[in-house]
């Protein structure tokens, strides 16, 4: 889970840096924006991890049901 959350956070931070580069603003301007981007993308990573875990459980249940019907 930690790798997913950190991966999404780093992606959010990279997106923020890309946004500032397109606007030709200094990368060190408004560091609160960096924290918000990293936290929001980290939150998305957290929910994505749990969504993936739940999907894996549902797939395993379906496979078990199919195997029992054979």
PDB file of N, CA, C and O in Angstrom:
ATOM      1  N   UNK A   1       0.829  -1.176   0.000  1.00  0.00           N
ATOM      2  CA  UNK A   1       0.000   0.000   0.000  1.00  0.00           C
ATOM      3  C   UNK A   1       0.882   1.252   0.000  1.00  0.00           C
ATOM      4  O   UNK A   1       0.581   2.228  -0.687  1.00  0.00           O
ATOM      5  N   UNK A   2       1.944   1.219   0.753  1.00  0.00           N
ATOM      6  CA  UNK A   2       2.806   2.395   0.854  1.00  0.00           C
ATOM      7  C   UNK A   2       3.390   2.773  -0.506  1.00  0.00           C
ATOM      8  O   UNK A   2       3.485   3.953  -0.845  1.00  0.00           O
ATOM      9  N   UNK A   3       3.779   1.764  -1.277  1.00  0.00           N
ATOM     10  CA  UNK A   3       4.362   2.073  -2.587  1.00  0.00           C
ATOM     11  C   UNK A   3       3.332   2.697  -3.523  1.00  0.00           C
ATOM     12  O   UNK A   3       3.672   3.574  -4.317  1.00  0.00           O
ATOM     13  N   UNK A   4       2.081   2.257  -3.438  1.00  0.00           N
ATOM     14  CA  UNK A   4       1.036   2.841  -4.279  1.00  0.00           C
ATOM     15  C   UNK A   4       0.780   4.289  -3.891  1.00  0.00           C
ATOM     16  O   UNK A   4       0.692   5.161  -4.755  1.00  0.00           O
ATOM     17  N   UNK A   5       0.659   4.545  -2.598  1.00  0.00           N
ATOM     18  CA  UNK A   5       0.395   5.909  -2.129  1.00  0.00           C
ATOM     19  C   UNK A   5       1.570   6.824  -2.470  1.00  0.00           C
ATOM     20  O   UNK A   5       1.374   7.940  -2.952  1.00  0.00           O
ATOM     21  N   UNK A   6       2.784   6.352  -2.219  1.00  0.00           N
ATOM     22  CA  UNK A   6       3.955   7.179  -2.536  1.00  0.00           C
ATOM     23  C   UNK A   6       4.102   7.394  -4.038  1.00  0.00           C
ATOM     24  O   UNK A   6       4.476   8.480  -4.480  1.00  0.00           O
ATOM     25  N   UNK A   7       3.809   6.366  -4.817  1.00  0.00           N
ATOM     26  CA  UNK A   7       3.886   6.502  -6.269  1.00  0.00           C
ATOM     27  C   UNK A   7       2.916   7.542  -6.794  1.00  0.00           C
ATOM     28  O   UNK A   7       3.272   8.365  -7.638  1.00  0.00           O
ATOM     29  N   UNK A   8       1.687   7.504  -6.294  1.00  0.00           N
ATOM     30  CA  UNK A   8       0.706   8.500  -6.710  1.00  0.00           C
ATOM     31  C   UNK A   8       1.108   9.888  -6.219  1.00  0.00           C
ATOM     32  O   UNK A   8       0.904  10.875  -6.926  1.00  0.00           O
ATOM     33  N   UNK A   9       1.676   9.974  -5.020  1.00  0.00           N
ATOM     34  CA  UNK A   9       2.112  11.272  -4.495  1.00  0.00           C
ATOM     35  C   UNK A   9       3.224  11.869  -5.351  1.00  0.00           C
ATOM     36  O   UNK A   9       3.215  13.063  -5.652  1.00  0.00           O
ATOM     37  N   UNK A  10       4.169  11.040  -5.733  1.00  0.00           N
ATOM     38  CA  UNK A  10       5.267  11.518  -6.583  1.00  0.00           C
ATOM     39  C   UNK A  10       4.724  11.956  -7.943  1.00  0.00           C
ATOM     40  O   UNK A  10       5.174  12.954  -8.505  1.00  0.00           O
ATOM     41  N   UNK A  11       3.758  11.205  -8.465  1.00  0.00           N
ATOM     42  CA  UNK A  11       3.144  11.605  -9.732  1.00  0.00           C
ATOM     43  C   UNK A  11       2.448  12.956  -9.593  1.00  0.00           C
ATOM     44  O   UNK A  11       2.552  13.800 -10.483  1.00  0.00           O
ATOM     45  N   UNK A  12       1.745  13.167  -8.491  1.00  0.00           N
ATOM     46  CA  UNK A  12       1.083  14.447  -8.256  1.00  0.00           C
ATOM     47  C   UNK A  12       2.075  15.587  -8.145  1.00  0.00           C
ATOM     48  O   UNK A  12       1.843  16.685  -8.651  1.00  0.00           O
ATOM     49  N   UNK A  13       3.180  15.314  -7.479  1.00  0.00           N
ATOM     50  CA  UNK A  13       4.227  16.329  -7.358  1.00  0.00           C
ATOM     51  C   UNK A  13       4.836  16.642  -8.727  1.00  0.00           C
ATOM     52  O   UNK A  13       5.102  17.802  -9.045  1.00  0.00           O
ATOM     53  N   UNK A  14       5.053  15.607  -9.526  1.00  0.00           N
ATOM     54  CA  UNK A  14       5.586  15.822 -10.873  1.00  0.00           C
ATOM     55  C   UNK A  14       4.594  16.608 -11.732  1.00  0.00           C
ATOM     56  O   UNK A  14       4.991  17.458 -12.529  1.00  0.00           O
ATOM     57  N   UNK A  15       3.311  16.319 -11.566  1.00  0.00           N
ATOM     58  CA  UNK A  15       2.291  17.074 -12.306  1.00  0.00           C
ATOM     59  C   UNK A  15       2.312  18.537 -11.894  1.00  0.00           C
ATOM     60  O   UNK A  15       2.164  19.427 -12.732  1.00  0.00           O
ATOM     61  N   UNK A  16       2.496  18.783 -10.606  1.00  0.00           N
ATOM     62  CA  UNK A  16       2.568  20.165 -10.113  1.00  0.00           C
ATOM     63  C   UNK A  16       3.784  20.885 -10.694  1.00  0.00           C
ATOM     64  O   UNK A  16       3.684  22.035 -11.123  1.00  0.00           O
ATOM     65  N   UNK A  17       4.939  20.201 -10.707  1.00  0.00           N
ATOM     66  CA  UNK A  17       6.134  20.804 -11.289  1.00  0.00           C
ATOM     67  C   UNK A  17       5.941  21.061 -12.782  1.00  0.00           C
ATOM     68  O   UNK A  17       6.385  22.084 -13.302  1.00  0.00           O
ATOM     69  N   UNK A  18       5.279  20.130 -13.467  1.00  0.00           N
ATOM     70  CA  UNK A  18       4.995  20.332 -14.889  1.00  0.00           C
ATOM     71  C   UNK A  18       4.089  21.524 -15.118  1.00  0.00           C
ATOM     72  O   UNK A  18       4.280  22.297 -16.057  1.00  0.00           O
ATOM     73  N   UNK A  19       3.102  21.664 -14.251  1.00  0.00           N
ATOM     74  CA  UNK A  19       2.186  22.804 -14.347  1.00  0.00           C
ATOM     75  C   UNK A  19       2.951  24.120 -14.196  1.00  0.00           C
ATOM     76  O   UNK A  19       2.750  25.055 -14.970  1.00  0.00           O
ATOM     77  N   UNK A  20       3.822  24.182 -13.201  1.00  0.00           N
ATOM     78  CA  UNK A  20       4.594  25.410 -12.983  1.00  0.00           C
ATOM     79  C   UNK A  20       5.570  25.667 -14.127  1.00  0.00           C
ATOM     80  O   UNK A  20       5.820  26.818 -14.483  1.00  0.00           O
ATOM     81  N   UNK A  21       6.124  24.597 -14.703  1.00  0.00           N
ATOM     82  CA  UNK A  21       7.051  24.768 -15.820  1.00  0.00           C
ATOM     83  C   UNK A  21       6.329  25.322 -17.042  1.00  0.00           C
ATOM     84  O   UNK A  21       6.866  26.171 -17.754  1.00  0.00           O
ATOM     85  N   UNK A  22       5.110  24.839 -17.285  1.00  0.00           N
ATOM     86  CA  UNK A  22       4.338  25.357 -18.419  1.00  0.00           C
ATOM     87  C   UNK A  22       4.028  26.838 -18.222  1.00  0.00           C
ATOM     88  O   UNK A  22       4.060  27.621 -19.171  1.00  0.00           O
ATOM     89  N   UNK A  23       3.731  27.208 -16.985  1.00  0.00           N
ATOM     90  CA  UNK A  23       3.421  28.605 -16.682  1.00  0.00           C
ATOM     91  C   UNK A  23       4.677  29.460 -16.558  1.00  0.00           C
ATOM     92  O   UNK A  23       4.586  30.677 -16.395  1.00  0.00           O
ATOM     93  N   UNK A  24       5.845  28.830 -16.633  1.00  0.00           N
ATOM     94  CA  UNK A  24       7.145  29.483 -16.498  1.00  0.00           C
ATOM     95  C   UNK A  24       7.258  30.238 -15.176  1.00  0.00           C
ATOM     96  O   UNK A  24       7.749  31.366 -15.119  1.00  0.00           O
ATOM     97  N   UNK A  25       6.791  29.583 -14.119  1.00  0.00           N
ATOM     98  CA  UNK A  25       6.924  30.131 -12.768  1.00  0.00           C
ATOM     99  C   UNK A  25       8.023  29.364 -12.048  1.00  0.00           C
ATOM    100  O   UNK A  25       8.310  28.226 -12.418  1.00  0.00           O
ATOM    101  N   UNK A  26       8.641  29.948 -11.039  1.00  0.00           N
ATOM    102  CA  UNK A  26       9.675  29.227 -10.291  1.00  0.00           C
ATOM    103  C   UNK A  26       9.077  28.011  -9.580  1.00  0.00           C
ATOM    104  O   UNK A  26       7.968  28.068  -9.050  1.00  0.00           O
ATOM    105  N   UNK A  27       9.832  26.915  -9.580  1.00  0.00           N
ATOM    106  CA  UNK A  27       9.335  25.681  -8.976  1.00  0.00           C
ATOM    107  C   UNK A  27       9.184  25.789  -7.466  1.00  0.00           C
ATOM    108  O   UNK A  27       8.434  25.026  -6.858  1.00  0.00           O
ATOM    109  N   UNK A  28       9.886  26.723  -6.869  1.00  0.00           N
ATOM    110  CA  UNK A  28       9.810  26.864  -5.415  1.00  0.00           C
ATOM    111  C   UNK A  28       8.707  27.821  -4.970  1.00  0.00           C
ATOM    112  O   UNK A  28       8.581  28.103  -3.778  1.00  0.00           O
ATOM    113  N   UNK A  29       7.916  28.317  -5.904  1.00  0.00           N
ATOM    114  CA  UNK A  29       6.851  29.242  -5.508  1.00  0.00           C
ATOM    115  C   UNK A  29       5.673  28.464  -4.941  1.00  0.00           C
ATOM    116  O   UNK A  29       5.286  27.427  -5.479  1.00  0.00           O
ATOM    117  N   UNK A  30       5.108  28.971  -3.854  1.00  0.00           N
ATOM    118  CA  UNK A  30       3.933  28.404  -3.200  1.00  0.00           C
ATOM    119  C   UNK A  30       4.106  26.917  -2.867  1.00  0.00           C
ATOM    120  O   UNK A  30       3.472  26.072  -3.499  1.00  0.00           O
ATOM    121  N   UNK A  31       4.948  26.587  -1.893  1.00  0.00           N
ATOM    122  CA  UNK A  31       5.164  25.182  -1.541  1.00  0.00           C
ATOM    123  C   UNK A  31       3.920  24.494  -0.980  1.00  0.00           C
ATOM    124  O   UNK A  31       3.850  23.265  -0.961  1.00  0.00           O
ATOM    125  N   UNK A  32       2.945  25.271  -0.527  1.00  0.00           N
ATOM    126  CA  UNK A  32       1.703  24.666  -0.044  1.00  0.00           C
ATOM    127  C   UNK A  32       0.995  23.961  -1.198  1.00  0.00           C
ATOM    128  O   UNK A  32       0.358  22.927  -0.999  1.00  0.00           O
ATOM    129  N   UNK A  33       1.105  24.508  -2.381  1.00  0.00           N
ATOM    130  CA  UNK A  33       0.519  23.871  -3.561  1.00  0.00           C
ATOM    131  C   UNK A  33       1.135  22.510  -3.836  1.00  0.00           C
ATOM    132  O   UNK A  33       0.443  21.587  -4.268  1.00  0.00           O
ATOM    133  N   UNK A  34       2.449  22.381  -3.585  1.00  0.00           N
ATOM    134  CA  UNK A  34       3.117  21.087  -3.752  1.00  0.00           C
ATOM    135  C   UNK A  34       2.554  20.079  -2.756  1.00  0.00           C
ATOM    136  O   UNK A  34       2.289  18.929  -3.109  1.00  0.00           O
ATOM    137  N   UNK A  35       2.375  20.513  -1.522  1.00  0.00           N
ATOM    138  CA  UNK A  35       1.843  19.614  -0.491  1.00  0.00           C
ATOM    139  C   UNK A  35       0.413  19.194  -0.813  1.00  0.00           C
ATOM    140  O   UNK A  35       0.040  18.038  -0.616  1.00  0.00           O
ATOM    141  N   UNK A  36      -0.379  20.131  -1.305  1.00  0.00           N
ATOM    142  CA  UNK A  36      -1.767  19.807  -1.659  1.00  0.00           C
ATOM    143  C   UNK A  36      -1.802  18.812  -2.815  1.00  0.00           C
ATOM    144  O   UNK A  36      -2.584  17.862  -2.788  1.00  0.00           O
ATOM    145  N   UNK A  37      -0.969  19.019  -3.825  1.00  0.00           N
ATOM    146  CA  UNK A  37      -0.934  18.107  -4.971  1.00  0.00           C
ATOM    147  C   UNK A  37      -0.494  16.715  -4.532  1.00  0.00           C
ATOM    148  O   UNK A  37      -1.101  15.720  -4.927  1.00  0.00           O
ATOM    149  N   UNK A  38       0.563  16.637  -3.714  1.00  0.00           N
ATOM    150  CA  UNK A  38       1.049  15.335  -3.258  1.00  0.00           C
ATOM    151  C   UNK A  38       0.014  14.644  -2.378  1.00  0.00           C
ATOM    152  O   UNK A  38      -0.197  13.438  -2.504  1.00  0.00           O
ATOM    153  N   UNK A  39      -0.629  15.390  -1.496  1.00  0.00           N
ATOM    154  CA  UNK A  39      -1.624  14.788  -0.602  1.00  0.00           C
ATOM    155  C   UNK A  39      -2.856  14.323  -1.366  1.00  0.00           C
ATOM    156  O   UNK A  39      -3.390  13.248  -1.087  1.00  0.00           O
ATOM    157  N   UNK A  40      -3.308  15.114  -2.316  1.00  0.00           N
ATOM    158  CA  UNK A  40      -4.513  14.717  -3.051  1.00  0.00           C
ATOM    159  C   UNK A  40      -4.244  13.501  -3.929  1.00  0.00           C
ATOM    160  O   UNK A  40      -5.073  12.593  -3.992  1.00  0.00           O
ATOM    161  N   UNK A  41      -3.110  13.469  -4.601  1.00  0.00           N
ATOM    162  CA  UNK A  41      -2.796  12.296  -5.409  1.00  0.00           C
ATOM    163  C   UNK A  41      -2.484  11.090  -4.523  1.00  0.00           C
ATOM    164  O   UNK A  41      -2.791   9.961  -4.904  1.00  0.00           O
ATOM    165  N   UNK A  42      -1.887  11.301  -3.359  1.00  0.00           N
ATOM    166  CA  UNK A  42      -1.672  10.203  -2.417  1.00  0.00           C
ATOM    167  C   UNK A  42      -2.981   9.615  -1.934  1.00  0.00           C
ATOM    168  O   UNK A  42      -3.092   8.402  -1.760  1.00  0.00           O
ATOM    169  N   UNK A  43      -3.975  10.466  -1.713  1.00  0.00           N
ATOM    170  CA  UNK A  43      -5.301   9.990  -1.322  1.00  0.00           C
ATOM    171  C   UNK A  43      -5.918   9.158  -2.437  1.00  0.00           C
ATOM    172  O   UNK A  43      -6.524   8.119  -2.177  1.00  0.00           O
ATOM    173  N   UNK A  44      -5.766   9.610  -3.670  1.00  0.00           N
ATOM    174  CA  UNK A  44      -6.248   8.814  -4.803  1.00  0.00           C
ATOM    175  C   UNK A  44      -5.547   7.458  -4.854  1.00  0.00           C
ATOM    176  O   UNK A  44      -6.180   6.443  -5.145  1.00  0.00           O
ATOM    177  N   UNK A  45      -4.257   7.437  -4.575  1.00  0.00           N
ATOM    178  CA  UNK A  45      -3.513   6.184  -4.543  1.00  0.00           C
ATOM    179  C   UNK A  45      -4.002   5.248  -3.458  1.00  0.00           C
ATOM    180  O   UNK A  45      -4.056   4.035  -3.662  1.00  0.00           O
ATOM    181  N   UNK A  46      -4.357   5.796  -2.309  1.00  0.00           N
ATOM    182  CA  UNK A  46      -4.890   4.997  -1.204  1.00  0.00           C
ATOM    183  C   UNK A  46      -6.202   4.319  -1.610  1.00  0.00           C
ATOM    184  O   UNK A  46      -6.390   3.123  -1.391  1.00  0.00           O
ATOM    185  N   UNK A  47      -7.101   5.102  -2.204  1.00  0.00           N
ATOM    186  CA  UNK A  47      -8.384   4.536  -2.618  1.00  0.00           C
ATOM    187  C   UNK A  47      -8.216   3.551  -3.770  1.00  0.00           C
ATOM    188  O   UNK A  47      -8.933   2.553  -3.840  1.00  0.00           O
ATOM    189  N   UNK A  48      -7.277   3.822  -4.670  1.00  0.00           N
ATOM    190  CA  UNK A  48      -7.028   2.903  -5.773  1.00  0.00           C
ATOM    191  C   UNK A  48      -6.508   1.572  -5.252  1.00  0.00           C
ATOM    192  O   UNK A  48      -6.887   0.519  -5.764  1.00  0.00           O
ATOM    193  N   UNK A  49      -5.651   1.601  -4.248  1.00  0.00           N
ATOM    194  CA  UNK A  49      -5.125   0.369  -3.668  1.00  0.00           C
ATOM    195  C   UNK A  49      -6.257  -0.481  -3.100  1.00  0.00           C
ATOM    196  O   UNK A  49      -6.326  -1.683  -3.358  1.00  0.00           O
ATOM    197  N   UNK A  50      -7.138   0.138  -2.332  1.00  0.00           N
ATOM    198  CA  UNK A  50      -8.234  -0.621  -1.730  1.00  0.00           C
ATOM    199  C   UNK A  50      -9.234  -1.096  -2.787  1.00  0.00           C
ATOM    200  O   UNK A  50      -9.820  -2.170  -2.648  1.00  0.00           O
ATOM    201  N   UNK A  51      -9.425  -0.310  -3.827  1.00  0.00           N
ATOM    202  CA  UNK A  51     -10.299  -0.717  -4.917  1.00  0.00           C
ATOM    203  C   UNK A  51      -9.721  -1.955  -5.614  1.00  0.00           C
ATOM    204  O   UNK A  51     -10.456  -2.887  -5.942  1.00  0.00           O
ATOM    205  N   UNK A  52      -8.417  -1.957  -5.835  1.00  0.00           N
ATOM    206  CA  UNK A  52      -7.758  -3.086  -6.475  1.00  0.00           C
ATOM    207  C   UNK A  52      -7.841  -4.336  -5.605  1.00  0.00           C
ATOM    208  O   UNK A  52      -8.060  -5.434  -6.116  1.00  0.00           O
ATOM    209  N   UNK A  53      -7.668  -4.176  -4.299  1.00  0.00           N
ATOM    210  CA  UNK A  53      -7.779  -5.318  -3.392  1.00  0.00           C
ATOM    211  C   UNK A  53      -9.182  -5.907  -3.438  1.00  0.00           C
ATOM    212  O   UNK A  53      -9.345  -7.127  -3.479  1.00  0.00           O
ATOM    213  N   UNK A  54     -10.182  -5.057  -3.430  1.00  0.00           N
ATOM    214  CA  UNK A  54     -11.570  -5.529  -3.480  1.00  0.00           C
ATOM    215  C   UNK A  54     -11.863  -6.210  -4.812  1.00  0.00           C
ATOM    216  O   UNK A  54     -12.558  -7.226  -4.844  1.00  0.00           O
ATOM    217  N   UNK A  55     -11.350  -5.673  -5.898  1.00  0.00           N
ATOM    218  CA  UNK A  55     -11.545  -6.287  -7.212  1.00  0.00           C
ATOM    219  C   UNK A  55     -10.897  -7.665  -7.263  1.00  0.00           C
ATOM    220  O   UNK A  55     -11.468  -8.593  -7.835  1.00  0.00           O
ATOM    221  N   UNK A  56      -9.712  -7.810  -6.672  1.00  0.00           N
ATOM    222  CA  UNK A  56      -9.053  -9.115  -6.624  1.00  0.00           C
ATOM    223  C   UNK A  56      -9.878 -10.125  -5.838  1.00  0.00           C
ATOM    224  O   UNK A  56      -9.965 -11.290  -6.225  1.00  0.00           O
ATOM    225  N   UNK A  57     -10.482  -9.687  -4.737  1.00  0.00           N
ATOM    226  CA  UNK A  57     -11.340 -10.574  -3.950  1.00  0.00           C
ATOM    227  C   UNK A  57     -12.555 -11.016  -4.759  1.00  0.00           C
ATOM    228  O   UNK A  57     -12.921 -12.191  -4.739  1.00  0.00           O
ATOM    229  N   UNK A  58     -13.174 -10.089  -5.464  1.00  0.00           N
ATOM    230  CA  UNK A  58     -14.349 -10.425  -6.269  1.00  0.00           C
ATOM    231  C   UNK A  58     -13.998 -11.373  -7.410  1.00  0.00           C
ATOM    232  O   UNK A  58     -14.768 -12.284  -7.717  1.00  0.00           O
ATOM    233  N   UNK A  59     -12.859 -11.172  -8.032  1.00  0.00           N
ATOM    234  CA  UNK A  59     -12.424 -12.066  -9.103  1.00  0.00           C
ATOM    235  C   UNK A  59     -12.158 -13.457  -8.557  1.00  0.00           C
ATOM    236  O   UNK A  59     -12.517 -14.450  -9.191  1.00  0.00           O
ATOM    237  N   UNK A  60     -11.534 -13.543  -7.389  1.00  0.00           N
ATOM    238  CA  UNK A  60     -11.281 -14.850  -6.783  1.00  0.00           C
ATOM    239  C   UNK A  60     -12.593 -15.562  -6.456  1.00  0.00           C
ATOM    240  O   UNK A  60     -12.703 -16.772  -6.657  1.00  0.00           O
ATOM    241  N   UNK A  61     -13.586 -14.830  -5.956  1.00  0.00           N
ATOM    242  CA  UNK A  61     -14.888 -15.436  -5.666  1.00  0.00           C
ATOM    243  C   UNK A  61     -15.556 -15.933  -6.944  1.00  0.00           C
ATOM    244  O   UNK A  61     -16.124 -17.025  -6.957  1.00  0.00           O
ATOM    245  N   UNK A  62     -15.496 -15.158  -8.001  1.00  0.00           N
ATOM    246  CA  UNK A  62     -16.093 -15.570  -9.272  1.00  0.00           C
ATOM    247  C   UNK A  62     -15.395 -16.802  -9.829  1.00  0.00           C
ATOM    248  O   UNK A  62     -16.053 -17.705 -10.345  1.00  0.00           O
ATOM    249  N   UNK A  63     -14.076 -16.849  -9.732  1.00  0.00           N
ATOM    250  CA  UNK A  63     -13.340 -18.025 -10.206  1.00  0.00           C
ATOM    251  C   UNK A  63     -13.730 -19.259  -9.412  1.00  0.00           C
ATOM    252  O   UNK A  63     -13.866 -20.348  -9.971  1.00  0.00           O
ATOM    253  N   UNK A  64     -13.909 -19.090  -8.117  1.00  0.00           N
ATOM    254  CA  UNK A  64     -14.322 -20.204  -7.268  1.00  0.00           C
ATOM    255  C   UNK A  64     -15.719 -20.681  -7.649  1.00  0.00           C
ATOM    256  O   UNK A  64     -15.968 -21.885  -7.712  1.00  0.00           O
ATOM    257  N   UNK A  65     -16.629 -19.747  -7.905  1.00  0.00           N
ATOM    258  CA  UNK A  65     -17.984 -20.110  -8.324  1.00  0.00           C
ATOM    259  C   UNK A  65     -17.970 -20.858  -9.654  1.00  0.00           C
ATOM    260  O   UNK A  65     -18.684 -21.847  -9.820  1.00  0.00           O
ATOM    261  N   UNK A  66     -17.165 -20.392 -10.592  1.00  0.00           N
ATOM    262  CA  UNK A  66     -17.074 -21.047 -11.898  1.00  0.00           C
ATOM    263  C   UNK A  66     -16.482 -22.439 -11.751  1.00  0.00           C
ATOM    264  O   UNK A  66     -16.942 -23.379 -12.398  1.00  0.00           O
ATOM    265  N   UNK A  67     -15.464 -22.580 -10.904  1.00  0.00           N
ATOM    266  CA  UNK A  67     -14.842 -23.890 -10.695  1.00  0.00           C
ATOM    267  C   UNK A  67     -15.820 -24.865 -10.056  1.00  0.00           C
ATOM    268  O   UNK A  67     -15.787 -26.055 -10.367  1.00  0.00           O
ATOM    269  N   UNK A  68     -16.680 -24.395  -9.179  1.00  0.00           N
ATOM    270  CA  UNK A  68     -17.656 -25.272  -8.534  1.00  0.00           C
ATOM    271  C   UNK A  68     -18.747 -25.704  -9.503  1.00  0.00           C
ATOM    272  O   UNK A  68     -19.295 -26.797  -9.356  1.00  0.00           O
ATOM    273  N   UNK A  69     -19.073 -24.885 -10.477  1.00  0.00           N
ATOM    274  CA  UNK A  69     -20.111 -25.220 -11.448  1.00  0.00           C
ATOM    275  C   UNK A  69     -19.639 -26.248 -12.464  1.00  0.00           C
ATOM    276  O   UNK A  69     -20.467 -26.888 -13.113  1.00  0.00           O
ATOM    277  N   UNK A  70     -18.359 -26.421 -12.616  1.00  0.00           N
ATOM    278  CA  UNK A  70     -17.824 -27.374 -13.602  1.00  0.00           C
ATOM    279  C   UNK A  70     -17.909 -28.773 -13.122  1.00  0.00           C
ATOM    280  O   UNK A  70     -17.502 -29.694 -13.830  1.00  0.00           O
TER     281      UNK A  70
END
